[in-house]
Amino acid sequence: MDPICNIKKCLYDELQQITLIVAGHNKCRVQTDKENSLKLKVVNIAKMASASDIVFDALRQAIIKGELADGEPLRQDEIASLFNTSRIPVREALSRLEQQGLVRTERYKGAFVAGISTDEVAEIFNFRSLVESTVIAAAVMKIKPGTLAEARDYYEIFSKTQDPMEWGELNRKFHYTLYKDSELPFHLSIINNTLDRVDRYLRAQLTMTDGVPKANKEHLGILQACEDGSAERAADLTQEHILGAKDVLIEFLEKHRRPA
């Protein structure tokens, strides 16, 4: 498929989802209890999504889901035309994506979907193992019954679903749910950014290997440690889970990545 057609298809799908979200959350607020002097409908502009935010969200989702392949060109004029906007919001969105490591830019060539090396995978997962084990240990000491019930629901859904496209998001929701009561918002934002960087590769690895049964078993162990109130065991199992995933993912990438 032509790269531009592929980008258009992927971004169109993402745009439809984001449009529904924006429509639901950014409705114009009309002043009904009293009329203003100019007889105008009052719109809360501060709550409306900007063009840059919409383009950013659509591109981010398409990259994370693997709908845009490593190295795929992201031409500003084509994206701007698709969203019926100028190149300025597109340039802003691409800059934000580059800061998150999802896009790379080359002088005179433009922007491309960023790939990832096995060295980067190792660094990211080693970092995750330290941060996420710390976060889950803090969360276990404060975790609420409702949070545990929500995490178990995600565990059950993950273990039963046969749709590979759902595995990545369910995996993230399971872990994030167990972390959220930690009251460590900065740590959580860092975890989300690192997951954005590797999510599409994890999704591919889970789809093309027997990674799901192994993940299910390890998820259950982590969940039970949290339910038992054992912060140390939850932290140890989380660290082992992440480091094990690192080894499997690196092996997967080395086996399936075409030589440069």
C-alpha positions as CSV (number, residue, x, y, z in Angstrom):
1,M,0.0,0.0,0.0
2,D,1.2,3.5,-0.8
3,P,2.6,5.1,2.5
4,I,0.5,8.1,2.2
5,C,-2.7,6.1,1.7
6,N,-1.8,4.0,4.7
7,I,-1.3,7.1,6.8
8,K,-4.6,8.5,5.6
9,K,-6.4,5.3,6.5
10,C,-4.8,4.9,9.9
11,L,-5.3,8.6,10.9
12,Y,-8.9,8.6,9.5
13,D,-9.7,5.7,11.8
14,E,-8.1,7.4,14.8
15,L,-9.8,10.7,13.9
16,Q,-13.2,9.1,14.1
17,Q,-12.5,7.8,17.6
18,I,-11.1,11.2,18.8
19,T,-14.0,13.1,17.2
20,L,-16.5,11.1,19.2
21,I,-14.5,11.8,22.4
22,V,-14.2,15.5,21.7
23,A,-17.9,15.7,20.8
24,G,-18.7,14.1,24.1
25,H,-16.4,16.2,26.3
26,N,-16.2,19.5,24.6
27,K,-19.8,20.5,24.0
28,C,-20.4,24.2,23.7
29,R,-21.8,25.6,26.9
30,V,-24.8,27.9,26.2
31,Q,-25.8,30.5,28.7
32,T,-29.5,29.7,29.3
33,D,-30.3,31.1,32.7
34,K,-29.7,34.7,31.7
35,E,-29.0,36.3,28.4
36,N,-25.7,38.2,27.8
37,S,-25.9,41.7,26.5
38,L,-24.7,40.7,23.0
39,K,-27.2,37.9,22.6
40,L,-24.4,35.4,21.9
41,K,-24.0,31.8,22.6
42,V,-21.3,31.4,25.2
43,V,-18.6,28.9,24.4
44,N,-16.0,27.7,26.9
45,I,-13.0,27.8,24.6
46,A,-10.7,26.6,27.4
47,K,-12.4,23.2,27.3
48,M,-12.2,22.7,23.6
49,A,-9.4,20.5,22.1
50,S,-6.9,22.3,19.9
51,A,-6.1,21.2,16.4
52,S,-2.6,20.3,17.6
53,D,-4.0,18.1,20.4
54,I,-6.3,16.3,17.9
55,V,-3.5,15.6,15.4
56,F,-1.2,14.6,18.3
57,D,-3.7,12.1,19.7
58,A,-4.5,10.6,16.3
59,L,-0.8,10.1,15.4
60,R,0.1,8.8,18.8
61,Q,-2.6,6.2,18.8
62,A,-1.7,5.0,15.3
63,I,2.0,4.7,16.2
64,I,1.3,2.9,19.5
65,K,-1.0,0.4,17.9
66,G,1.5,-0.3,15.2
67,E,-0.7,0.9,12.4
68,L,2.1,3.1,11.2
69,A,5.3,1.1,10.7
70,D,8.8,2.0,11.9
71,G,10.4,4.5,9.4
72,E,7.1,5.5,7.8
73,P,7.3,9.1,6.6
74,L,4.9,11.6,8.2
75,R,4.5,14.4,5.7
76,Q,3.2,17.6,7.2
77,D,1.2,18.8,4.1
78,E,-0.6,15.5,3.7
79,I,-1.5,15.3,7.4
80,A,-2.6,18.9,7.4
81,S,-4.8,18.3,4.4
82,L,-6.3,15.2,6.1
83,F,-7.3,17.2,9.2
84,N,-8.3,20.3,7.2
85,T,-5.8,22.4,9.1
86,S,-2.6,24.3,8.6
87,R,0.9,22.8,8.9
88,I,1.5,24.7,12.2
89,P,-0.6,22.3,14.4
90,V,0.9,19.3,12.6
91,R,4.4,20.7,13.3
92,E,3.5,21.2,16.9
93,A,2.1,17.6,17.2
94,L,5.2,16.1,15.5
95,S,7.5,18.0,17.9
96,R,5.6,16.6,20.9
97,L,5.8,13.1,19.5
98,E,9.5,13.5,18.9
99,Q,10.0,14.5,22.6
100,Q,8.3,11.2,23.5
101,G,10.5,9.2,21.2
102,L,7.7,8.2,18.9
103,V,8.9,10.3,15.9
104,R,12.3,11.3,14.6
105,T,13.1,14.1,12.2
106,E,15.9,14.4,9.7
107,R,17.1,17.6,8.2
108,Y,15.8,18.1,4.7
109,K,13.9,14.8,4.9
110,G,11.2,15.4,7.4
111,A,9.6,13.3,10.1
112,F,9.4,9.5,10.3
113,V,7.9,7.0,12.8
114,A,10.8,6.2,15.1
115,G,12.1,2.7,15.4
116,I,13.8,1.2,18.5
117,S,17.1,-0.6,19.0
118,T,17.6,-3.6,21.2
119,D,19.9,-1.5,23.4
120,E,17.1,1.0,23.8
121,V,14.7,-1.8,24.7
122,A,17.1,-3.1,27.4
123,E,17.5,0.4,28.9
124,I,13.8,1.1,28.9
125,F,12.9,-2.2,30.5
126,N,15.7,-2.0,33.1
127,F,14.4,1.5,34.0
128,R,10.8,0.2,34.1
129,S,11.7,-2.6,36.4
130,L,13.1,-0.1,39.0
131,V,10.4,2.4,38.8
132,E,7.4,0.1,38.5
133,S,8.5,-2.1,41.4
134,T,8.8,1.0,43.6
135,V,5.4,2.3,42.5
136,I,3.6,-1.0,43.1
137,A,5.2,-1.4,46.6
138,A,3.9,2.1,47.5
139,A,0.5,1.3,46.0
140,V,0.0,-2.0,48.0
141,M,0.2,-0.1,51.3
142,K,-2.8,2.1,50.2
143,I,-4.7,0.0,47.7
144,K,-8.5,0.1,47.9
145,P,-10.8,-2.9,47.6
146,G,-12.4,-1.3,44.5
147,T,-9.0,-1.0,42.8
148,L,-8.2,-4.7,43.4
149,A,-11.6,-5.6,42.0
150,E,-10.9,-3.5,38.9
151,A,-7.5,-5.0,38.4
152,R,-9.0,-8.5,38.7
153,D,-11.6,-7.6,36.1
154,Y,-8.8,-6.6,33.7
155,Y,-6.9,-9.7,34.5
156,E,-9.9,-11.9,33.7
157,I,-10.6,-10.0,30.4
158,F,-7.0,-10.2,29.3
159,S,-6.9,-13.9,30.0
160,K,-10.0,-14.6,28.0
161,T,-9.9,-12.3,25.0
162,Q,-8.8,-13.7,21.7
163,D,-8.4,-10.3,20.0
164,P,-4.6,-9.5,19.7
165,M,-5.5,-5.8,19.2
166,E,-6.8,-5.7,22.8
167,W,-3.9,-7.3,24.5
168,G,-1.6,-4.2,24.6
169,E,-4.3,-1.9,26.1
170,L,-5.6,-4.5,28.6
171,N,-2.0,-5.3,29.7
172,R,-1.4,-1.5,30.3
173,K,-4.7,-1.1,32.2
174,F,-4.0,-4.1,34.4
175,H,-0.7,-2.7,35.5
176,Y,-1.7,0.9,35.8
177,T,-4.7,0.0,37.9
178,L,-2.4,-1.7,40.5
179,Y,-0.2,1.4,40.4
180,K,-2.7,4.2,40.6
181,D,-3.2,4.2,44.4
182,S,0.5,4.8,44.9
183,E,-0.2,8.6,44.9
184,L,3.0,9.1,42.8
185,P,1.8,11.0,39.8
186,F,5.2,11.9,38.4
187,H,6.2,8.3,38.5
188,L,3.0,7.3,36.7
189,S,3.5,9.8,34.0
190,I,7.0,8.5,33.3
191,I,5.6,4.9,33.2
192,N,3.0,5.9,30.7
193,N,5.6,7.6,28.4
194,T,7.9,4.6,28.5
195,L,5.0,2.2,27.7
196,D,4.1,4.4,24.7
197,R,7.6,3.9,23.4
198,V,7.5,0.0,23.5
199,D,3.8,-0.8,23.4
200,R,3.6,-1.6,19.6
201,Y,6.5,-4.0,20.0
202,L,5.0,-5.7,23.0
203,R,1.8,-6.1,21.1
204,A,3.6,-7.8,18.2
205,Q,5.6,-10.1,20.5
206,L,2.4,-11.2,22.3
207,T,0.7,-11.8,19.0
208,M,3.4,-13.8,17.3
209,T,4.7,-15.8,20.3
210,D,3.2,-17.7,23.3
211,G,3.6,-14.6,25.4
212,V,0.0,-14.4,26.6
213,P,-0.2,-17.5,28.7
214,K,3.1,-16.6,30.4
215,A,1.8,-13.0,31.0
216,N,-1.4,-14.4,32.5
217,K,0.4,-16.5,35.0
218,E,2.7,-13.7,36.0
219,H,-0.2,-11.2,36.2
220,L,-2.1,-13.5,38.6
221,G,0.9,-13.8,40.9
222,I,1.3,-10.0,41.0
223,L,-2.4,-9.6,41.6
224,Q,-2.5,-12.1,44.4
225,A,0.5,-10.5,46.1
226,C,-1.4,-7.2,46.1
227,E,-4.6,-8.8,47.4
228,D,-2.5,-10.4,50.2
229,G,-1.0,-7.0,51.1
230,S,2.5,-8.1,50.4
231,A,4.3,-5.1,49.0
232,E,7.7,-6.8,48.9
233,R,6.4,-9.8,47.0
234,A,4.4,-7.6,44.6
235,A,7.5,-5.5,43.9
236,D,9.7,-8.6,43.3
237,L,7.2,-10.2,41.0
238,T,6.7,-7.0,39.0
239,Q,10.5,-6.6,38.5
240,E,10.8,-10.2,37.4
241,H,7.8,-9.8,35.1
242,I,9.3,-6.8,33.4
243,L,12.9,-8.2,33.1
244,G,11.5,-11.4,31.7
245,A,9.5,-9.5,29.1
246,K,12.6,-7.6,28.2
247,D,14.5,-10.8,27.4
248,V,11.6,-12.2,25.3
249,L,11.1,-9.0,23.4
250,I,14.8,-8.5,22.6
251,E,14.9,-12.1,21.3
252,F,11.8,-11.5,19.3
253,L,13.1,-8.3,17.7
254,E,16.4,-9.9,16.8
255,K,14.7,-12.8,15.2
256,H,12.1,-10.9,13.2
257,R,13.8,-7.6,12.4
258,R,15.1,-7.5,8.8
259,P,18.8,-6.6,8.5
260,A,19.5,-3.0,7.7
